Amino acid sequence: MGTFQIDGGHSLSGEIRPQGAKNEALQILCAVLLTSEEVIIENIPDIVDVNKLIGILGNLGVKIQKLGKGKYAFRSDDINLKYLESELFKKEGSSLRGSIMIVGPLLARFGKGYIPRPGGDKIGRRRLDTHFEGFIKLGAKFRYNKEERFYGVEAPHGLKGTYMLLDQASVTGTANIVMAAVLAKGTTTIYNAACEPYLQQLCKMLNSMGANIQGVGSNLLIIEGVDSLKGCKHRILPDMIEIGSWIGLAAMTKSEITIKDVSWENLGQIPDTFRKLGIKLKKKGDDIVIPKQKEFEIQADMDGSILTVSDAPWPGFTPDLLSIILVTCTQAKGSVLIHQKMFESRLFFVDKLIDMGAKIILCDPHRATVIGHNFKSQLKATTMVSPDIRAGISLLIAALSANGTSTIHNIEQIDRGYENIDERLRAIGAKITRVES
């Protein structure tokens, strides 16, 4: 396992550019399976999870050509479906949660799709029911091998459009069902669909390939099935989770940082949520400028009660940034209640912050109260293990603000979601060293 050694307590300065969005890339890459023509994708982040998916596509027979940094050409004109039955696929598919999204395109185009129970962050139970219930409603037959934990859906006579009300507004579930429905016969109506910017990007890409999707950006999607799709060019949005991470980093380290080309129109409530914590940030063109601040004070609710920051499906606040909000509040002036509704294990990293001197009360698996130090008491360096991507980056931010030298083990979890993070942080003045074991 790799390790980061961080000499904390130093202010940073300069410009940082967000990588391409991980969550969009995983959807977009699976969509290349829907056509035999060439698909060119730009701004693909060079991170572990995305590279794993590209490897799976290559083993499926997709022809892949790297055209430049973050730019690839894909052609799925000779797919090897036997790979889906191999031991290699069972191993590779189970190591990546995003692999679930190859099922919809394969089912739509080839009449069958298989997947081992996918991996990903250990943040509690993450249901796959929405995906497979959607496929069943489109006419697929479902089976599950409990011993091998292997899922399969088949539709040898093709899929048929239908109406469905999703039991939850799952982003990956919606993406998977949309990719299956674009080649189904007739009209598919999806109510309670996810409408995150990355899902909107997928729909826009599919429409540019010849799909007919209406209602993009809403929770009601109407899809008229087409016979085939053509190739296209697509550029991935900047990663909003990374943008939020850099805002929190700037506040915690009292740094002046400019985040370049953030796509403001796709940030939703992220800027205003950080402003509620008292963090100053300005819009300059398509950049975010965070000035150096000696302190930041959490706003109370209008009736004077403690501020609550909670997650919700888009356009609510994204759950992936609650860990960042929590660690940032440890040095705020005031108190806040963090309510993580979606995942029951995502707050369990707070014991590491408490060891560093943070004042946090873990009320239950979903709620934590943070009493900010207002920089009167600096966090103390310690040795930590990164449990998942978002907790990992939160612990890294804490270490960069702490007094002394911290060590973070299992940094592969951070590498799964953040591209060359140590190099990019050193470019703005961070004292961070990667040690390979």
C-alpha positions, -999 to +999 in steps of 0.1 A: +000+000+000+011+035-007+014+063+019+012+101+020+034+120+044+021+155+050+038+184+067+008+204+077+000+239+089+012+258+058-008+283+037-011+275+000-015+298-030-020+296-067-043+281-093-056+246-095-077+231-123-103+204-116-100+171-133-128+156-155-157+143-135-152+108-123-190+100-119-197+113-154-168+095-170-180+061-157-214+066-173-200+080-206-175+053-210-201+026-208-222+044-234-196+037-261-209+001-261-242+014-277-227+019-312-202+003-336-190+037-347-162+057-332-168+078-301-142+104-290-143+115-254-122+144-239-113+153-204-112+117-190-096+118-156-065+096-151-077+079-120-078+042-108-115+036-111-118+051-146-087+033-158-101+000-145-133+006-165-113+014-196-094-019-191-127-038-188-139-022-221-106-033-237-111-069-226-146-068-240-131-061-274-135-023-276-108-008-297-092+020-276-068+047-289-053+074-267-052+107-287-037+129-260-040+137-223-075+127-212-086+122-249-095+088-262-112+072-292-134+041-287-149+018-313-171-011-302-175-029-335-163-064-325-174-071-289-163-103-272-193-114-251-175-145-240-154-123-217-185-118-196-183-155-186-146-155-178-129-156-144-110-125-154-143-105-157-156-118-124-124-104-108-123-072-127-160-064-126-163-070-089-135-045-081-154-015-095-189-004-087-191+016-120-189-017-139-226-022-133-233+004-160-221-018-188-252-040-184-277-015-198-258-009-231-250-046-236-286-056-229-299-031-253-275-039-282-268-076-277-298-088-257-278-099-226-257-084-199-239-100-169-221-085-140-205-098-107-216-080-076-196-048-080-173-033-054-166+003-046-165+023-014-174+005+018-199+031+030-229+008+038-254-011+017-258+001-019-288-015-036-288-026-072-326-032-072-333+000-092-311-011-121-326-046-125-362-037-117-359-012-146-345-039-170-373-063-160-399-036-168-383-032-202-389-070-208-356-086-197-354-118-177-334-116-145-314-142-127-289-142-098-264-168-089-262-165-051-231-187-047-211-168-073-228-135-066-234-130-103-262-111-119-276-117-154-303-101-176-314-114-210-338-101-236-332-123-268-363-107-285-354-072-276-366-046-251-400-028-252-407+006-239-429+011-209-437+034-180-418+031-148-417+049-115-382+044-099-382+034-063-353+058-057-336+085-079-305+065-083-279+082-106-263+050-119-297+032-119-312+060-141-281+060-164-282+022-168-320+022-176-317+052-200-289+034-219-310+003-222-342+022-232-326+043-261-326+011-283-359-004-270-390-005-292-415+022-284-417+048-257-401+045-223-412+070-195-390+072-164-405+091-135-384+099-104-353+098-126-321+112-113-313+146-129-277+153-118-256+173-143-236+141-151-268+123-160-278+153-181-245+150-199-251+114-207-285+122-221-271+150-242-244+127-255-269+100-264-291+125-282-261+136-302-257+099-312-292+098-325-312+089-294-345+107-287-346+117-250-369+144-238-371+160-204-333+162-198-326+180-166-360+170-150-371+139-131-394+128-159-376+114-189-394+103-221-374+081-244-385+072-280-365+041-289-344+041-321-329+013-342-293+023-338-269+050-326-240+066-344-206+079-331-200+113-315-176+136-297-181+144-261-163+165-234-166+156-197-175+183-172-151+193-145-155+173-113-178+192-089-166+170-059-130+180-065-141+216-068-158+214-034-127+197-020-105+226-031-129+251-015-127+233+018-089+230+015-085+268+010-106+276+040-089+250+063-054+262+054-062+299+053-051+300+016-058+321-014-066+297-042-082+301-077-101+271-091-100+273-128-129+266-153-154+251-129-186+253-151-205+274-126-239+266-141-234+229-131-224+235-095-259+237-081-260+244-043-222+238-038-211+275-037-240+287-015-235+258+010-199+268+015-210+304+019-234+293+047-202+282+065-189+317+062-164+309+035-159+338+010-157+328-026-161+349-057-171+342-093-145+355-118-155+345-153-158+307-150-133+305-121-138+304-083-115+327-063-112+319-026-094+347-007-073+341+023-095+342+054-084+344+091-117+329+101-151+319+088-184+319+108-212+294+103-246+310+097-275+300+119-309+292+104-333+322+101-349+313+134-316+312+151-313+274+153-281+255+145-274+251+108-281+216+093-263+205+062-278+174+047-276+155+014-304+150-011-309+139-048-301+167-072-307+196-071-301+189-034-266+190-019-245+161-031-237+134-005-201+131-018-192+165-003-206+160+032-173+146+043-155+177+031-181+200+047-176+181+080-139+185+081-140+221+071-164+229+099-139+217+125-121+251+122-152+272+116-166+296+142-199+281+154-216+247+152-233+226+125-252+194+123-242+171+094-269+148+083-258+120+059-291+104+048-280+081+020-252+060+034-250+045+069-212+042+072-199+073+056-194+093+088-174+066+106-141+083+097-148+110+122-129+091+150-097+100+131-106+137+133-115+134+170-080+119+175-066+150+158-084+172+183-116+180+164-148+185+185-173+162+169-202+143+184-213+113+163-250+112+172-257+080+152-245+065+119-262+093+099-257+125+120-227+143+135-225+176+153-193+196+148-183+224+172-157+245+153-124+256+169-123+289+150-086+282+145-080+288+183-068+252+185-050+237+155-056+200+146-027+177+156-009+155+132-015+118+134-013+085+115-045+075+096-058+050+071-080+061+043-113+041+044-128+054+011-124+081-015-143+110+001-132+102+037-096+099+023-096+134+008-112+148+039-084+133+061-059+147+037-073+182+040-073+178+078-036+167+076-027+197+055-042+221+081-028+202+111+003+211+131+031+185+125+037+156+101+008+132+094+008+099+077-021+085+056-020+048+046-041+031+019-039+061-003-050+039-032-085+048-021-077+085-027-061+077-061-094+060-071-110+094-074-083+121-075-058+125-104-021+129-094-033+147-063+001+149-046+017+166-076-011+190-081-011+200-044+027+205-044+022+229-073+003+252-049+027+249-020+016+217-002+043+197+016+032+162+007+053+132-002+042+099-017+059+068-004+054+036-023+056+004-003 
